[in-house]
Amino acid sequence: MQIDITQASIYVGTYAKYNDGSIFGKWLKLSDYADRGEFYDACAELHSDEEDPEFMFQDYEHIPKGLIGESWLCENTFEVLEALGNLDDNDLEAFLIWCDNDHKDFSKSDIDELISDFKDDYVAHYDSEEDFARELVEGRSDLSDFAKEYFDYEAYARDLFCGSYWSQDGHVFYN
């Protein structure tokens, strides 16, 4: 599923209600709140029938891994969501793949530095690894058209992706 940052939502219940056999809560859309504090205030208002509610995030949608757990929301969640919202759909998909494969932790990293590092590593989207290899070869001026006609693009792609590059879902990255 492609993440749509504008639809980031959390179903907020409480542990007390859950332990009493109730999953009463409500979906709260993060874009309705300016920051984490305002979101927690809305959670407290939703569960104002409890003296000191212990919030339970029973489900969530469109929130990248590492920003939320069953009982916590990362302090920089709103900053991360805002920055990710500034990426186009292709770059967002590639960025999340890059983060997952390189084990980047949103909660421990500066989002602007992560995006900058991603832009340094990201090449582009291709239909296949062979198409990427073909583009590299076609861009060379030191090979004749005759040589390019007989070039083994499949083997070259295999070699490229054994060392200098990696790809997933058509997105190509420097290794």
Secondary structure, DSSP 4 states (H G I P E B T S, - for coil): ----GGG-EEEEEEHHHHHTT----EEEEGGGSSSHHHHHHHHHHHTTTSSS--EEEEEEES--TTSB-SS-B-TTHHHHHHHHHTS-HHHHHHHHHHHHHTT--TTTS-HHHHHHHHHHHEEEE-S-HHHHHHHHHHT-SSS-HHHHHT--HHHHHHHHTTTTEEEETTEEEE-
